[in-house]
């Protein structure tokens, strides 16, 4: 029963995360993290299918009850239930620690398997790092490293991980991936040809030689903790363009201070592979004038710009860019004047603006995009909200009743305009 409930919950979360049409924005990171916890328990139950002990049955019951409660919260769209979901997530974390205590066999003693959930905090050394013996599981296809409530120090994944040729999905948590020995010694025979997902890598140096070791990578999630002593050029981010099969990329740049984002913006030679369909950028501090590096991507469908990913008071889009873009999020920016027409985003379906306090208005031409379905505004400048409502009114006057305007405001005295909807929950944003 617990396994079936987990499968159902995992499918629900996957639908939320994968649906480009969804307005789920602020919850994305939390839901993705929750999905990884659910995946962890699925792997645990599958690997423990022959365990008939009373302790395991008790643990399975706790997993089942927590999963049912989580499913109820998700099915109710989480309206006013954020605190309840946090309690369920805490229960999942508590259960995971008990589950890992039941699976403390040394890695070299484990039977052959396709998937393996690992608690970084359960390593013999106690330092949160994976042992080099992980490479003994040479047929492993999926490895999930779960850190739980370990302090937010950064762990290290041993270079032996590059000796696992069948590895397809490597899901980490605040971890540095050691450079393969082959690159250090000039040996290019080291390669992970099956790797498709590499998630939550910290300060990853995109050396061309390293990227050649993962030629079929489709999804990459990387984060950089930047200080004034490290130059962006040392990460070789311009080499990302060589990941020819990459379709989903998330780059998060986390500065030690808020002002560092503006003092040390990313270099403009940043380049992305042409097959990219989904791109999330955060904390880059790049000028809007250099948006062409993103707008020129021929297959881009989803773009999320968070935490001052692009900066400056003016953004003027160009003809012939963003030809396939369906979903656009702009979150936390100093943008004031956005100049665009309907021909600049010919395929756009959903536009979401969050914490855009300085944006005066949404370009009126955005409303003329024939594919546009939803405009969402979360804690934005009142004049921007008014412009969205005027766009909707104009479209209704022209016979287009399909355009929705969704507004979230913490101001108790705010009254939405005719036809727009005021939301008090962020779930459908």
Secondary structure, DSSP 8 states (H G I E B T S, - for coil): -HHHHHHHHHHHHHHHHH-TT----TTHHHHHHHHHHHHHHHHHHHHTTT---HHHHHHHHHHHHHHHHHHHHHHTTTTT-HHHHHHHHHHHHHHHHHHHHT----GGGS---SEEEEEGGGSTTSSS---GGGGG-TT--EEEEE-TTS-S--EEE-GGGGG-TT--EEEEEEEEE---HHHHTT-TT---TT--EEEEEES----HHHHTT-TT--EEEEEEEE-TTS-GGGG-GGGGGG-TT--EEEEEEEESSTTHHHHS---TT----TT--EEEEES--EEGGGTHHHHT-TT--EEEEESSSEESSEEE--TT-STT--EEEEES----EEE--GGGGTT--EEEEES--S-----GGGGG-TT--EEEEES--HHHHHHHHHHHHHHHHTT----EEEEE---TT----TT-EEES-STT-
